[in-house]
Amino acid sequence: MITGIGVDIVQIERMERWLQNEKLLERYFHSEEVALANSRGKSAAMALAARFAAKEAFGKALGTGLSQIALKDIIVINNENGKPNLQLTGTAQEAFEKSGANKVHISLSHEKENAIAMIVLEGV
């Protein structure tokens, strides 16, 4: 049963500016996400924009927003085939457990100026 759906869109240009500010990156992204983005060269901002959109979409899917969640606790990583997955820790894991969901589905996409993410939470 679907317990929540969230979607968010982020301008890639915003993340291009954030790439120049290490404090912002440290505040909102896990070090694995920053390393992955940096490994993508010119596509770094695009990768970060999609990940930031996923974090925002997760809060919407929860139905509670992100006010009590550290964004660094929501980690978007790719498996060996490139499929994105959410890895939840700390405050994000706690919020997920309280939501009653037990599975997260994620989809990321980007086109020219924007990146978008959709999160579906599933429970019993």
DSSP file with accessible surface (Angstrom, degrees, kcal/mol):
  #  RESIDUE AA STRUCTURE BP1 BP2  ACC     N-H-->O    O-->H-N    N-H-->O    O-->H-N    TCO  KAPPA ALPHA  PHI   PSI    X-CA   Y-CA   Z-CA
    1    1 A M              0   0  143      0, 0.0   122,-3.0     0, 0.0     2,-0.4   0.000 360.0 360.0 360.0 135.3    0.0    0.0    0.0
    2    2 A I  E     +A  122   0A 103    120,-0.2   120,-0.3     1,-0.1     3,-0.1  -0.613 360.0 177.2 -75.9 127.2    1.3    3.5   -0.9
    3    3 A T  E     +     0   0A  58    118,-2.6     2,-0.3    -2,-0.4   119,-0.2   0.555  63.8   1.6-106.4 -13.5    1.7    5.6    2.2
    4    4 A G  E     -A  121   0A  12    117,-1.4   117,-3.2     2,-0.0     2,-0.4  -0.932  50.3-161.8-172.1 148.3    3.1    8.7    0.6
    5    5 A I  E     +A  120   0A  95     -2,-0.3     2,-0.3    55,-0.3   115,-0.2  -0.999  15.5 176.0-134.1 136.7    4.2   10.4   -2.6
    6    6 A G  E     -A  119   0A   3    113,-2.7   113,-3.0    -2,-0.4     2,-0.3  -0.997   5.7-177.8-141.2 145.7    6.5   13.4   -3.0
    7    7 A V  E     +A  118   0A  73     -2,-0.3     2,-0.3   111,-0.2   111,-0.2  -0.988   5.2 174.5-140.2 146.7    7.9   15.2   -6.0
    8    8 A D  E     -A  117   0A  28    109,-2.0   109,-2.3    -2,-0.3     2,-0.4  -0.991  15.0-153.0-151.3 152.1   10.3   18.2   -6.2
    9    9 A I  E     -A  116   0A  97     -2,-0.3     2,-0.4   107,-0.2   107,-0.2  -0.971  10.9-170.2-128.5 140.6   12.1   20.1   -8.9
   10   10 A V  E     -A  115   0A   3    105,-2.8   105,-2.5    -2,-0.4     2,-0.4  -0.998  26.3-119.0-133.6 137.2   15.4   22.0   -8.5
   11   11 A Q  E >>  -A  114   0A 113     -2,-0.4     4,-0.9   103,-0.2     3,-0.7  -0.593  17.6-143.9 -73.3 129.2   17.1   24.4  -10.9
   12   12 A I  H >> S+     0   0   12    101,-2.8     4,-1.7    -2,-0.4     3,-0.6   0.873  98.0  65.1 -63.1 -34.7   20.6   23.0  -11.8
   13   13 A E  H 3> S+     0   0  116    100,-0.5     4,-1.6     1,-0.3    -1,-0.2   0.858  94.6  60.2 -57.4 -34.9   22.0   26.5  -11.9
   14   14 A R  H <> S+     0   0   85     -3,-0.7     4,-1.9     1,-0.2    -1,-0.3   0.917 105.5  47.0 -59.5 -42.9   21.3   26.8   -8.1
   15   15 A M  H <X S+     0   0    0     -4,-0.9     4,-2.0    -3,-0.6    -1,-0.2   0.813 103.1  62.8 -73.0 -27.0   23.6   23.8   -7.5
   16   16 A E  H  < S+     0   0  102     -4,-1.7     4,-0.4     1,-0.2    -1,-0.2   0.914 107.6  44.3 -61.4 -39.5   26.3   25.3   -9.8
   17   17 A R  H >< S+     0   0  136     -4,-1.6     3,-1.4     1,-0.2    -2,-0.2   0.900 110.3  54.9 -69.5 -40.5   26.4   28.2   -7.3
   18   18 A W  H >< S+     0   0   28     -4,-1.9     3,-2.2     1,-0.3     7,-0.4   0.818  94.6  68.1 -63.5 -30.7   26.4   25.8   -4.3
   19   19 A L  T 3< S+     0   0   43     -4,-2.0    -1,-0.3     1,-0.3    -2,-0.2   0.745  96.6  55.8 -61.6 -19.8   29.4   23.9   -5.7
   20   20 A Q  T <  S+     0   0  165     -3,-1.4     2,-0.5    -4,-0.4    -1,-0.3   0.454  99.8  66.8 -88.4  -2.7   31.4   27.1   -4.9
   21   21 A N    X>  -     0   0   69     -3,-2.2     4,-1.8    -4,-0.1     3,-0.6  -0.847  58.9-174.8-125.7  95.0   30.3   27.0   -1.2
   22   22 A E  H 3> S+     0   0  134     -2,-0.5     4,-2.7     1,-0.2     5,-0.2   0.829  83.9  60.1 -59.6 -34.0   31.7   24.1    0.7
   23   23 A K  H 3> S+     0   0  168      1,-0.2     4,-1.7     2,-0.2    -1,-0.2   0.894 105.2  48.3 -63.8 -39.8   29.7   24.9    3.8
   24   24 A L  H <> S+     0   0   42     -3,-0.6     4,-2.1     2,-0.2     5,-0.3   0.923 111.6  49.9 -64.4 -44.0   26.4   24.5    1.9
   25   25 A L  H  X S+     0   0   12     -4,-1.8     4,-2.4    -7,-0.4    -2,-0.2   0.928 111.7  48.1 -60.7 -43.8   27.5   21.2    0.5
   26   26 A E  H  < S+     0   0  100     -4,-2.7    -1,-0.2     1,-0.2    -2,-0.2   0.828 112.3  50.6 -66.2 -31.0   28.6   20.0    3.9
   27   27 A R  H  < S+     0   0  165     -4,-1.7    45,-0.6    -5,-0.2    -1,-0.2   0.871 124.0  24.2 -74.6 -38.3   25.3   21.1    5.4
   28   28 A Y  H  < S+     0   0   46     -4,-2.1     2,-0.4    43,-0.2    -2,-0.2   0.626 115.6  55.8-107.0 -15.8   22.9   19.5    2.9
   29   29 A F  S  < S-     0   0    2     -4,-2.4    43,-0.2    -5,-0.3     2,-0.1  -0.940  72.7-122.5-126.9 144.7   24.8   16.6    1.4
   30   30 A H    >>  -     0   0   49     -2,-0.4     4,-1.9    44,-0.3     3,-0.7  -0.453  36.5-111.4 -72.7 151.8   26.6   13.5    2.7
   31   31 A S  H 3> S+     0   0   87      1,-0.3     4,-2.6     2,-0.2     5,-0.2   0.839 118.1  58.3 -58.6 -31.7   30.3   13.2    1.7
   32   32 A E  H 3> S+     0   0   96      2,-0.2     4,-2.3     1,-0.2    -1,-0.3   0.885 105.6  49.5 -65.1 -37.2   29.4   10.3   -0.6
   33   33 A E  H <> S+     0   0    1     -3,-0.7     4,-2.5     2,-0.2    -2,-0.2   0.910 111.8  47.5 -67.9 -41.3   27.0   12.4   -2.6
   34   34 A V  H  X S+     0   0   26     -4,-1.9     4,-3.0     2,-0.2     5,-0.2   0.926 112.0  50.1 -66.1 -42.6   29.5   15.2   -3.0
   35   35 A A  H  X S+     0   0   61     -4,-2.6     4,-1.8     2,-0.2    -2,-0.2   0.920 111.4  48.7 -61.8 -43.4   32.2   12.7   -4.1
   36   36 A L  H  X S+     0   0   46     -4,-2.3     4,-0.6     2,-0.2    -2,-0.2   0.943 112.6  48.1 -61.7 -46.2   29.9   11.2   -6.6
   37   37 A A  H >< S+     0   0    0     -4,-2.5     3,-1.6     1,-0.2    -2,-0.2   0.940 110.8  50.5 -61.0 -46.2   28.9   14.6   -8.0
   38   38 A N  H >< S+     0   0   94     -4,-3.0     3,-1.3     1,-0.3    -1,-0.2   0.827 103.5  59.9 -62.9 -29.8   32.5   15.7   -8.2
   39   39 A S  H 3< S+     0   0   90     -4,-1.8    -1,-0.3     1,-0.3    -2,-0.2   0.665  95.9  64.7 -71.5 -13.2   33.4   12.5  -10.1
   40   40 A R  T X< S-     0   0   93     -3,-1.6     3,-2.3    -4,-0.6    -1,-0.3   0.348  86.1-161.8 -92.8   4.7   30.9   13.6  -12.8
   41   41 A G  G X  S+     0   0   50     -3,-1.3     3,-1.9     1,-0.3    -1,-0.3  -0.257  75.2  13.3  57.9-119.6   32.9   16.7  -13.8
   42   42 A K  G 3  S+     0   0  218      1,-0.3     3,-0.3     2,-0.1    -1,-0.3   0.682 127.8  59.4 -65.7 -16.2   30.6   19.1  -15.8
   43   43 A S  G <> S+     0   0   48     -3,-2.3     4,-2.3     1,-0.2    -1,-0.3   0.304  73.6 103.9 -93.7  10.1   27.5   17.1  -14.6
   44   44 A A  H <> S+     0   0    6     -3,-1.9     4,-2.4     1,-0.2     5,-0.2   0.923  80.2  47.7 -59.1 -47.1   28.2   17.7  -10.9
   45   45 A A  H  > S+     0   0    5     -3,-0.3     4,-2.6    -4,-0.2    -1,-0.2   0.893 110.4  53.0 -64.6 -36.9   25.6   20.3  -10.5
   46   46 A M  H  > S+     0   0   49     -4,-0.2     4,-2.2     2,-0.2    -1,-0.2   0.925 109.4  48.7 -63.2 -43.6   23.0   18.2  -12.3
   47   47 A A  H  X S+     0   0    1     -4,-2.3     4,-1.9     1,-0.2    -2,-0.2   0.913 113.6  46.5 -63.7 -42.9   23.8   15.2   -9.9
   48   48 A L  H  X S+     0   0    0     -4,-2.4     4,-2.9     2,-0.2     5,-0.2   0.892 109.4  54.4 -67.6 -38.7   23.4   17.4   -6.9
   49   49 A A  H  X S+     0   0    0     -4,-2.6     4,-2.5     1,-0.2    -2,-0.2   0.927 109.1  47.6 -61.8 -43.6   20.2   19.0   -8.1
   50   50 A A  H  X S+     0   0    1     -4,-2.2     4,-2.0     1,-0.2    -1,-0.2   0.911 113.6  48.2 -64.2 -39.8   18.6   15.6   -8.5
   51   51 A R  H  X S+     0   0    4     -4,-1.9     4,-1.9     2,-0.2    -2,-0.2   0.900 110.9  49.5 -68.9 -39.8   19.7   14.6   -5.1
   52   52 A F  H  X S+     0   0    5     -4,-2.9     4,-2.2     1,-0.2    -2,-0.2   0.921 109.7  52.2 -65.5 -40.4   18.5   17.7   -3.4
   53   53 A A  H  X S+     0   0    0     -4,-2.5     4,-2.8    -5,-0.2    -2,-0.2   0.899 107.4  53.4 -60.6 -38.5   15.2   17.3   -5.2
   54   54 A A  H  X S+     0   0    0     -4,-2.0     4,-2.2     2,-0.2    -1,-0.2   0.895 106.8  51.3 -64.4 -39.6   15.0   13.8   -3.8
   55   55 A K  H  X S+     0   0    0     -4,-1.9     4,-1.7     2,-0.2    -1,-0.2   0.932 113.1  44.8 -62.9 -45.2   15.6   15.0   -0.3
   56   56 A E  H  X S+     0   0   58     -4,-2.2     4,-1.8     1,-0.2    -2,-0.2   0.907 112.3  52.0 -65.4 -41.7   12.8   17.5   -0.6
   57   57 A A  H  X S+     0   0    0     -4,-2.8     4,-2.6     1,-0.2    -1,-0.2   0.860 104.5  57.7 -64.2 -34.6   10.5   15.0   -2.2
   58   58 A F  H  X S+     0   0    0     -4,-2.2     4,-2.2     2,-0.2    -1,-0.2   0.937 105.4  49.6 -61.1 -45.4   11.1   12.6    0.7
   59   59 A G  H  X>S+     0   0    0     -4,-1.7     6,-1.9     1,-0.2     4,-1.1   0.897 111.7  49.1 -61.1 -38.4    9.9   15.2    3.2
   60   60 A K  H  <5S+     0   0  104     -4,-1.8     3,-0.3     1,-0.2   -55,-0.3   0.900 109.0  52.3 -68.1 -40.2    6.7   15.7    1.1
   61   61 A A  H  <5S+     0   0    5     -4,-2.6    -2,-0.2     1,-0.2    -1,-0.2   0.874 106.7  53.8 -64.3 -35.7    6.2   11.9    0.9
   62   62 A L  H  <5S-     0   0   22     -4,-2.2    -1,-0.2    -5,-0.2    -2,-0.2   0.804 103.5-136.0 -64.8 -30.5    6.4   11.7    4.6
   63   63 A G  T  <5S+     0   0   69     -4,-1.1    -3,-0.2    -3,-0.3    -2,-0.1   0.506  87.8  82.0  84.7   4.4    3.7   14.3    4.9
   64   64 A T  S   <S-     0   0   98     -5,-0.9     3,-0.4     1,-0.3    -4,-0.2   0.485  86.4-135.8-115.0 -11.2    5.7   16.1    7.6
   65   65 A G        -     0   0   31     -6,-1.9    -1,-0.3     1,-0.2     3,-0.2  -0.313  35.3 -74.6  76.5-167.0    8.2   18.1    5.6
   66   66 A L  S >  S+     0   0   31      1,-0.1     3,-2.1     2,-0.1    -1,-0.2   0.248  88.7 115.3-114.3  12.2   11.9   18.3    6.6
   67   67 A S  T 3  S+     0   0  100     -3,-0.4    -1,-0.1     1,-0.3    -2,-0.1   0.791  88.5  34.4 -60.4 -29.1   11.9   20.6    9.6
   68   68 A Q  T 3  S+     0   0  161     -3,-0.2     2,-0.5    -4,-0.1    -1,-0.3   0.226 106.0  87.8-106.9  13.4   13.0   17.8   12.0
   69   69 A I  S <  S-     0   0   16     -3,-2.1     2,-0.5    25,-0.0    21,-0.1  -0.951  70.8-136.0-119.9 130.4   15.3   16.1    9.5
   70   70 A A    >   -     0   0   47     -2,-0.5     3,-2.2     1,-0.1    22,-0.2  -0.715  17.4-141.7 -78.6 123.3   18.9   16.8    8.7
   71   71 A L  G >  S+     0   0   18     -2,-0.5     3,-1.7     1,-0.3   -41,-0.2   0.805  99.7  65.6 -60.2 -27.7   19.2   16.7    5.0
   72   72 A K  G 3  S+     0   0   88    -45,-0.6    -1,-0.3     1,-0.3   -44,-0.1   0.714  90.8  66.3 -64.8 -19.0   22.6   15.0    5.3
   73   73 A D  G <  S+     0   0   34     -3,-2.2    16,-2.3     1,-0.1     2,-0.6   0.518  89.0  72.5 -80.5  -6.6   20.7   12.0    6.8
   74   74 A I  E <  S-C   88   0B   0     -3,-1.7     2,-0.5    -4,-0.2   -44,-0.3  -0.948  71.4-174.6-107.8 110.0   19.0   11.4    3.4
   75   75 A I  E     -C   87   0B   1     12,-2.6    12,-3.1    -2,-0.6     2,-0.7  -0.927  15.5-156.2-114.7 123.0   21.7    9.9    1.1
   76   76 A V  E     +C   86   0B   1     -2,-0.5     2,-0.3    10,-0.2    10,-0.2  -0.886  25.8 167.5 -98.3 114.5   21.0    9.3   -2.5
   77   77 A I  E     -C   85   0B  48      8,-2.5     8,-3.0    -2,-0.7     2,-0.4  -0.879  28.9-128.6-124.6 157.3   23.4    6.6   -3.8
   78   78 A N  E     -C   84   0B  48     -2,-0.3     5,-0.1     6,-0.3     2,-0.0  -0.867  18.3-133.0-105.9 142.4   23.5    4.6   -7.0
   79   79 A N    >   -     0   0   46      4,-2.6     3,-2.3    -2,-0.4    -1,-0.0  -0.164  45.3 -81.4 -79.8-175.7   23.7    0.8   -7.1
   80   80 A E  T 3  S+     0   0  169      1,-0.3    -1,-0.1     2,-0.1    -2,-0.0   0.736 133.1  51.0 -63.2 -20.6   26.2   -1.0   -9.4
   81   81 A N  T 3  S-     0   0  137      2,-0.1    -1,-0.3     3,-0.0    -2,-0.0   0.404 121.6-105.5 -94.1  -0.5   23.7   -0.6  -12.3
   82   82 A G  S <  S+     0   0   40     -3,-2.3    -2,-0.1     1,-0.3     0, 0.0   0.412  71.2 145.5  92.7  -2.6   23.3    3.2  -11.7
   83   83 A K        -     0   0  105     -5,-0.1    -4,-2.6     1,-0.1    -1,-0.3  -0.541  49.1-123.8 -70.3 128.9   19.8    2.9  -10.1
   84   84 A P  E     +C   78   0B  23      0, 0.0     2,-0.3     0, 0.0    22,-0.3  -0.464  32.2 179.9 -75.2 146.3   19.4    5.5   -7.4
   85   85 A N  E     -C   77   0B  53     -8,-3.0    -8,-2.5    -2,-0.1     2,-0.5  -0.972  26.4-120.9-138.4 153.2   18.4    4.4   -3.9
   86   86 A L  E     -C   76   0B  27     -2,-0.3     2,-0.5   -10,-0.2   -10,-0.2  -0.842  18.8-165.4 -95.9 131.9   17.8    6.3   -0.7
   87   87 A Q  E     -C   75   0B  72    -12,-3.1   -12,-2.6    -2,-0.5     2,-0.4  -0.985  14.0-158.8-112.7 118.4   20.0    5.4    2.3
   88   88 A L  E     +C   74   0B  24     -2,-0.5     2,-0.3   -14,-0.2   -14,-0.2  -0.847  17.0 166.2-105.1 135.8   18.4    6.8    5.5
   89   89 A T    >>  -     0   0   49    -16,-2.3     3,-1.5    -2,-0.4     4,-1.4  -0.875  49.6 -14.0-134.6 168.9   20.3    7.5    8.7
   90   90 A G  H 3> S+     0   0   39     -2,-0.3     4,-2.3     1,-0.3     5,-0.2   0.009 129.7   6.9  45.6-124.1   19.7    9.4   11.9
   91   91 A T  H 3> S+     0   0   43      1,-0.2     4,-2.2     2,-0.2    -1,-0.3   0.827 132.6  53.2 -63.6 -33.4   16.8   11.8   11.9
   92   92 A A  H <> S+     0   0    0     -3,-1.5     4,-2.4   -22,-0.2    -1,-0.2   0.910 109.3  48.5 -69.3 -41.5   15.7   10.6    8.4
   93   93 A Q  H  X S+     0   0   61     -4,-1.4     4,-2.6     2,-0.2    -2,-0.2   0.917 111.2  50.9 -63.6 -42.0   15.6    7.0    9.5
   94   94 A E  H  X S+     0   0  109     -4,-2.3     4,-2.2     2,-0.2    -2,-0.2   0.927 111.5  46.9 -61.0 -45.5   13.6    7.9   12.6
   95   95 A A  H  X S+     0   0   21     -4,-2.2     4,-1.4     2,-0.2    -1,-0.2   0.899 111.6  51.9 -64.7 -39.0   11.0    9.9   10.6
   96   96 A F  H  X>S+     0   0   21     -4,-2.4     5,-0.8     1,-0.2     4,-0.6   0.935 109.7  48.6 -62.9 -45.7   10.7    7.0    8.1
   97   97 A E  H ><5S+     0   0  125     -4,-2.6     3,-1.0     1,-0.2    -1,-0.2   0.903 110.4  51.2 -62.9 -39.5   10.1    4.5   10.9
   98   98 A K  H 3<5S+     0   0  180     -4,-2.2    -1,-0.2     1,-0.2    -2,-0.2   0.795 100.2  65.6 -66.9 -27.2    7.4    6.8   12.4
   99   99 A S  H 3<5S-     0   0   45     -4,-1.4    -1,-0.2    -3,-0.3    -2,-0.2   0.702 105.0-125.4 -70.3 -20.4    5.7    7.1    9.1
  100  100 A G  T <<5 +     0   0   46     -3,-1.0    24,-0.6    -4,-0.6    -3,-0.1   0.397  67.8 129.4  88.0  -3.9    4.8    3.4    9.0
  101  101 A A  E   < -B  123   0A   9     -5,-0.8    -1,-0.3    22,-0.2    22,-0.3  -0.465  35.7-177.0 -79.2 156.4    6.4    3.0    5.6
  102  102 A N  E     +     0   0A  94     20,-3.5     2,-0.3     1,-0.3    21,-0.2   0.346  64.5  46.7-133.0   2.1    8.8    0.1    5.0
  103  103 A K  E     -B  122   0A 111     19,-1.8    19,-2.8     2,-0.0     2,-0.4  -0.997  60.1-155.3-147.8 142.4   10.0    0.7    1.5
  104  104 A V  E     -B  121   0A  36     -2,-0.3     2,-0.4    17,-0.2    17,-0.2  -0.973   4.5-166.8-119.5 131.9   11.1    3.7   -0.6
  105  105 A H  E     -B  120   0A  69     15,-2.9    15,-2.3    -2,-0.4     2,-0.4  -0.947  13.1-172.6-112.9 138.4   10.9    4.0   -4.4
  106  106 A I  E     -B  119   0A  20     -2,-0.4     2,-0.4   -22,-0.3    13,-0.2  -0.984  13.4-177.1-135.5 141.3   12.9    6.8   -6.0
  107  107 A S  E     -B  118   0A  75     11,-2.1    11,-2.5    -2,-0.4     2,-0.4  -0.996   7.9-171.2-136.3 132.7   13.1    8.2   -9.6
  108  108 A L  E     +B  117   0A  38     -2,-0.4     2,-0.3     9,-0.2     9,-0.2  -0.942   9.9 165.0-121.0 146.6   15.4   11.0  -10.7
  109  109 A S  E     -B  116   0A  66      7,-2.4     7,-3.2    -2,-0.4     2,-0.3  -0.982  12.2-166.5-153.9 159.9   15.5   12.8  -14.0
  110  110 A H  E     -B  115   0A  74     -2,-0.3     2,-0.3     5,-0.3     5,-0.2  -0.993   5.5-179.1-150.4 149.7   17.0   16.0  -15.4
  111  111 A E  E >   -B  114   0A 135      3,-2.7     3,-2.3    -2,-0.3     2,-0.4  -0.912  59.8 -56.9-153.3 118.3   16.5   18.1  -18.6
  112  112 A K  T 3  S+     0   0  162     -2,-0.3  -100,-0.0     1,-0.3     0, 0.0  -0.226 127.8   6.7  50.6 -98.1   18.5   21.2  -19.5
  113  113 A E  T 3  S+     0   0  127     -2,-0.4  -101,-2.8  -101,-0.1  -100,-0.5   0.549 122.9  56.9 -92.4 -10.2   17.9   23.6  -16.6
  114  114 A N  E <   -AB  11 111A  52     -3,-2.3    -3,-2.7  -103,-0.3     2,-0.4  -0.903  52.3-159.9-130.4 154.3   16.1   21.4  -14.1
  115  115 A A  E     -AB  10 110A   1   -105,-2.5  -105,-2.8    -2,-0.3     2,-0.3  -0.965  17.4-165.7-125.9 145.9   16.3   18.2  -12.1
  116  116 A I  E     -AB   9 109A  70     -7,-3.2    -7,-2.4    -2,-0.4     2,-0.4  -0.945   5.7-168.2-133.0 149.7   13.3   16.4  -10.7
  117  117 A A  E     -AB   8 108A   1   -109,-2.3  -109,-2.0    -2,-0.3     2,-0.4  -0.996   3.8-163.4-137.6 145.0   12.8   13.6   -8.2
  118  118 A M  E     -AB   7 107A  82    -11,-2.5   -11,-2.1    -2,-0.4     2,-0.4  -0.994   6.2-167.7-127.4 135.2    9.8   11.5   -7.2
  119  119 A I  E     -AB   6 106A   0   -113,-3.0  -113,-2.7    -2,-0.4     2,-0.4  -0.985   2.9-171.0-122.3 133.1    9.6    9.5   -4.0
  120  120 A V  E     -AB   5 105A  28    -15,-2.3   -15,-2.9    -2,-0.4     2,-0.4  -0.996   9.7-155.5-122.0 126.6    6.9    6.8   -3.3
  121  121 A L  E     -AB   4 104A   1   -117,-3.2  -118,-2.6    -2,-0.4  -117,-1.4  -0.869  10.5-164.8-101.6 136.8    6.7    5.4    0.2
  122  122 A E  E     +AB   2 103A  67    -19,-2.8   -20,-3.5    -2,-0.4   -19,-1.8  -0.944  12.8 165.3-123.6 141.6    5.2    2.0    0.6
  123  123 A G  E       B   0 101A   4   -122,-3.0   -22,-0.2    -2,-0.4   -23,-0.0  -0.824 360.0 360.0-140.7-178.0    3.9    0.3    3.8
  124  124 A V              0   0  149    -24,-0.6    -1,-0.0    -2,-0.3     0, 0.0  -0.488 360.0 360.0 -92.4 360.0    1.9   -2.7    4.9
